[in-house]
Amino acid sequence: MTAPPSGASPERHHLRGEVFHLLDLIPLSTSSVAPAFSIAAAYGVMVAYAGPQAIMSVVVAFPFFLFAAIIFRQLNIHYPHAGASYFWGSTVIGRRYGGFQAWIVTLAYFMSLPPILVPAGEYTLQLLNFLGWVNPGVVTSISWEALVGILWALVASVPLVLGAKPTARFTEAFLALEVIILAIFLGIGFYALPTHVVNPVSASWFFTSRVNPFDFALSLVVVATILDGWEIDSYASEESKKPRQWPGKSGIVGLLSVFLIYMVTMPLITMETPLAALSASPDPLATWIGYVLPSAGWAIDVAVIASTASSLWLTAFILSRAWFSMGRSGLLPAAFARVHPRFRSPWVSIGVITAAEIAVQLSELTSASIFAFFSLVLTAAGIFLIAEFALNSITATVHFRRTQQPMGLEGPGWHSHRLIVVIAPITALAMLSMIVLGFVTNTTLFYVSLGLLVPSVYFVWKAGRIRGTRIPGGVPDEARALRD
């Protein structure tokens, strides 16, 4: 294994390997996307932008995210590393490019955390109110929402600190609860269809040319926040039992599973709920159940809370591994690469993430409108998630075009990358187009994103000063025939 930075002990700067089985990675990838939470948190915003064509925005975006998942798998086969995107960009294109990508990854995943914490507090208070433990005034209190969100940030740090295997076990239990409850309500929804159709299903929900392109573009940006998360298995590669075989494959399975859930749930919700109610709702799942089976609204809150909790610690899992890798390479302070002596988790990175989450929650107390704040952060997070996938697609375009062999000259151990050579530039162009359309339709989003990119100058400069030719870490190079 590649040696750690000079002066660092291997025990302090290496995660525990050979922990995750494929049957751990698939639930991680599925739960990280968080289907119930994603629908509850994002579908209302999407409908507000694009009406029933919000479903079409998922259909249009999905192929490019599937391409991105295939690209992640191929990059992971060649370069399994806890830094994933950061490491790939640094290795293939250069350290400065990797430094820029490090900041994009930081923004993408850290800005995904507040839109999780805000509804986590709201859903929890709604459930407590139903149980009679708090009064309605508490449910509508911004202060209480922020406080409960802070408690969730602390709770989510527990499985992360305990290590990879406990994180997987917590995730599997919460995913099972989420899927069972969601399946039960889908059954109830289909049973109620004959008497509860508000909007007859239309083919235009899935494909039509009669859509406002600017509003549709904004919906596409939000889609990025509900079709991401499957890539967690690449960031878990150093902790996987077969780091060159399973990570990436489980991500594709997770993405396909969640897309299927969306294609069943979103049309059903749209058929049985007035569009005005959906577009104004901070929780479309609860609004839908309110029209179909009002007395069972509390149960959908349980599913969303389970989904929210796992999404919270899994998003932080990705960021903690990325920061761990950056600390190990010297891009961040070396403390970020420290692992717990017993649990082998990057506890310093996890602690910093948790503290930053709490700081953001406290700052929300000054916001006049939680929903407006939530919508802006959700859209901004989507921009940087798309940017991460775009940068990885550029990395793959450079790498696999460079290593592609002419017909008839394939040597021993060589395998074809023709599919990646085709889809990588297409995916990069599609992702960049989504970003441009998002900026054109929302100039505030453009200026906010531009301001957030300013610290990337430091990361690019710092990356250029890192000594050595290779970022430390990763897995042994025993399968060199699979590389290049």
Residue pairs with C-beta under 8 A, 6 or more apart in sequence:
1 10
1 14
1 473
1 474
1 475
1 476
2 470
2 472
2 473
2 474
3 10
3 472
4 10
4 12
4 13
4 14
4 328
4 337
4 472
4 473
5 13
5 328
5 329
5 330
5 334
5 337
5 472
8 328
8 334
8 337
11 339
11 341
12 337
12 338
12 339
12 341
13 328
13 337
13 338
13 339
13 472
13 473
14 238
14 339
14 344
14 473
15 82
15 164
15 238
15 239
15 321
15 324
15 339
15 344
15 345
15 346
16 163
16 164
16 239
16 344
17 238
17 239
17 240
17 475
18 239
18 240
18 241
19 163
19 164
19 165
19 168
19 239
19 240
19 241
20 28
20 164
20 165
20 168
20 233
20 236
20 239
20 240
20 241
20 246
21 241
21 246
22 242
22 246
22 249
22 250
24 165
24 168
24 172
25 233
25 236
25 240
25 246
25 247
25 250
25 251
26 250
26 253
26 254
27 168
27 171
27 172
27 175
28 167
28 168
28 171
28 232
28 233
28 236
28 250
28 254
28 314
29 229
29 230
29 231
29 232
29 233
29 250
29 251
29 253
29 254
29 255
30 175
30 230
30 253
30 254
30 257
30 258
31 171
31 172
31 174
31 175
31 178
31 307
31 310
31 311
31 314
32 229
32 230
32 232
32 254
32 310
32 311
32 314
32 315
32 317
32 318
33 226
33 227
33 228
33 229
33 230
33 254
33 255
33 258
33 311
34 178
34 229
34 307
34 308
34 310
34 311
34 314
35 178
35 182
35 258
35 261
35 262
35 265
35 307
36 178
36 181
36 182
36 285
36 300
36 303
36 304
36 306
36 307
37 116
37 119
37 304
37 307
37 308
37 311
38 225
38 226
38 258
38 262
38 307
38 311
39 226
39 262
39 265
39 266
39 269
39 284
39 285
40 119
40 123
40 283
40 284
40 285
40 286
40 304
40 307
41 115
41 116
41 119
41 282
41 283
41 378
42 222
42 223
42 225
42 226
42 378
43 54
43 266
43 269
43 278
43 284
43 285
44 278
44 279
44 280
44 281
44 282
44 283
44 284
44 287
45 222
45 375
45 378
45 379
46 54
46 57
46 219
46 222
46 223
47 54
47 270
47 275
47 278
47 279
47 284
48 279
48 280
49 215
49 216
49 218
49 219
49 222
50 56
50 57
50 211
50 212
50 215
50 216
50 218
50 219
51 275
51 279
52 199
52 202
52 204
52 205
52 270
52 275
53 204
53 205
53 208
53 211
53 216
53 219
54 219
54 266
55 205
55 206
55 263
55 266
55 267
55 270
56 204
56 205
56 206
56 207
56 208
56 211
56 216
57 216
57 219
57 220
57 222
57 223
58 223
58 226
58 227
58 259
58 262
58 263
58 266
59 206
59 207
59 263
60 220
61 220
61 223
61 224
61 227
61 434
62 227
62 259
64 426
64 427
64 430
64 431
65 227
65 228
65 255
65 389
66 252
66 255
66 256
67 393
67 423
67 424
67 426
67 427
67 430
68 231
68 389
68 392
68 393
68 427
68 431
69 230
69 231
69 248
69 251
69 252
69 255
70 252
70 419
70 420
70 423
71 392
71 393
71 396
71 420
71 423
71 424
71 427
72 84
72 231
72 234
72 248
72 251
72 392
73 247
73 248
73 249
73 251
73 252
74 248
74 396
74 400
74 417
74 420
75 84
75 88
75 234
75 248
75 392
75 395
75 396
75 399
76 84
76 233
76 234
76 237
76 243
76 244
76 247
76 248
77 244
77 245
77 248
77 482
78 399
78 482
78 483
78 484
79 87
79 88
79 91
79 474
79 483
80 237
80 238
80 240
80 243
80 244
80 247
80 474
80 475
81 87
81 88
81 237
81 238
81 325
81 471
81 473
81 474
81 475
82 235
82 236
82 237
82 238
82 239
82 321
82 322
82 324
82 325
82 473
82 474
83 90
83 235
83 321
83 322
83 324
83 325
83 326
83 329
83 471
83 473
84 231
84 234
84 235
84 237
84 321
84 322
84 325
85 101
85 104
85 105
85 234
85 322
85 388
85 391
85 392
85 395
86 98
86 101
86 102
86 105
86 322
86 325
86 326
86 331
87 98
87 325
87 471
87 473
87 474
88 98
88 392
88 395
88 399
89 97
89 98
89 100
89 101
89 391
89 392
89 395
90 97
90 98
90 99
90 101
90 329
90 463
90 471
91 98
91 470
91 471
92 395
92 398
92 399
93 394
93 395
93 398
95 463
95 464
95 466
96 460
96 463
96 464
97 391
97 395
98 463
98 471
99 331
99 456
99 459
99 460
99 461
99 462
99 463
99 464
100 391
100 456
100 459
100 460
100 463
101 388
101 391
102 322
102 326
102 331
102 459
102 463
103 453
103 455
103 456
103 459
104 384
104 387
104 388
104 391
104 456
105 319
105 322
105 388
106 319
106 322
106 323
107 381
107 384
107 452
108 381
108 384
108 385
108 387
108 388
109 315
109 316
109 318
109 319
109 322
110 319
110 353
110 356
111 377
111 380
111 381
111 384
112 225
112 228
112 315
112 381
112 385
113 312
113 315
113 316
113 353
113 357
113 360
114 357
114 360
114 361
114 364
114 373
114 374
114 377
115 225
115 374
115 377
115 378
115 381
116 308
116 311
116 312
116 315
117 149
117 150
117 152
117 153
117 312
117 357
117 360
117 361
118 145
118 149
118 364
118 370
118 373
118 374
119 282
119 283
119 304
119 308
119 374
120 148
120 149
120 152
120 305
120 308
120 309
120 312
121 144
121 145
121 146
121 147
121 148
121 149
121 152
122 139
122 145
122 282
122 283
123 283
123 301
123 304
123 305
123 308
124 148
124 152
124 305
125 134
125 138
125 139
125 144
125 145
125 148
126 139
126 286
126 298
126 301
127 298
127 301
127 302
127 305
128 134
128 138
129 135
129 136
129 138
129 139
130 297
130 298
130 301
131 298
134 144
138 144
142 364
142 365
142 367
142 370
143 365
145 370
146 361
146 362
146 364
146 365
149 361
149 364
150 357
150 358
150 361
150 362
152 308
152 309
152 312
153 312
153 354
153 357
153 358
153 361
154 354
154 358
155 309
156 309
156 312
156 313
156 316
156 354
157 313
157 316
157 350
157 351
157 353
157 354
159 166
159 167
159 170
159 171
159 313
160 167
160 313
160 316
160 317
160 320
160 345
160 350
161 340
161 343
161 345
161 347
161 350
162 343
162 345
163 340
163 343
163 344
163 345
164 236
164 239
164 344
164 345
166 343
167 313
167 314
167 317
170 310
170 313
171 310
171 313
171 314
174 306
174 307
174 309
174 310
175 306
175 310
177 302
177 303
177 306
178 303
178 306
178 307
178 310
181 299
181 300
181 302
181 303
181 306
182 261
182 265
182 303
184 299
185 289
185 293
185 296
185 299
185 300
185 303
186 264
186 265
186 268
188 292
188 293
188 296
189 196
189 268
189 269
189 272
189 288
189 292
190 268
192 272
192 292
192 293
193 268
193 271
193 272
196 271
196 272
196 291
196 292
197 271
197 272
198 271
198 272
198 273
198 274
198 291
199 270
199 271
199 273
199 274
199 275
200 271
201 267
201 270
201 271
204 210
205 267
205 270
213 437
214 437
214 440
214 441
215 441
217 434
217 437
217 438
217 440
217 441
218 379
218 438
218 441
218 442
220 434
220 437
220 438
221 379
221 382
221 383
221 386
221 434
221 435
221 437
221 438
222 378
222 379
222 382
223 382
224 382
224 383
224 385
224 386
224 389
224 434
225 378
225 381
225 382
225 385
226 258
226 262
227 255
227 258
227 259
228 385
228 389
229 254
229 311
229 314
229 315
230 251
230 252
230 254
230 255
230 258
231 251
231 318
232 251
232 314
232 317
232 318
233 240
233 246
233 247
233 248
233 250
233 251
233 254
234 247
234 248
234 251
235 317
235 318
235 321
235 322
236 247
236 317
236 321
237 243
237 247
237 475
238 321
238 473
238 474
238 475
240 246
240 247
243 475
244 475
244 479
244 482
268 288
269 278
269 284
269 285
269 288
270 278
272 288
272 291
272 292
273 284
273 287
273 288
273 291
274 291
277 287
277 291
278 284
278 287
278 288
281 287
282 371
282 374
283 304
285 300
285 303
285 304
286 297
286 300
286 301
286 304
289 296
289 297
289 300
290 297
316 350
316 353
316 354
316 357
319 349
319 353
320 345
320 346
320 349
320 350
320 353
321 346
321 349
323 332
323 336
323 346
323 349
323 352
323 353
324 336
324 337
324 339
324 346
324 349
325 337
325 471
325 473
326 332
326 336
327 333
327 334
327 335
327 336
327 337
327 338
327 346
327 348
327 349
328 334
328 336
328 337
328 471
328 472
328 473
329 466
329 471
329 472
329 473
330 466
330 467
331 459
331 462
331 463
331 466
335 348
336 346
336 348
336 349
336 352
337 346
337 348
338 346
338 347
338 348
339 345
339 346
339 347
340 347
364 370
364 373
367 373
376 444
376 445
376 448
379 438
379 442
379 445
380 445
380 448
380 449
380 452
382 438
383 435
383 438
383 439
383 445
383 449
384 449
384 452
386 431
386 434
386 435
387 431
387 435
389 427
389 431
390 427
390 428
390 431
390 432
390 435
393 424
393 425
393 427
393 428
393 431
394 424
394 428
396 420
396 424
397 421
397 424
397 425
397 428
400 417
400 420
400 421
400 424
401 421
403 417
403 484
404 417
404 418
404 421
405 411
405 414
410 416
412 481
413 481
413 482
415 482
438 445
439 445
439 446
439 449
477 483
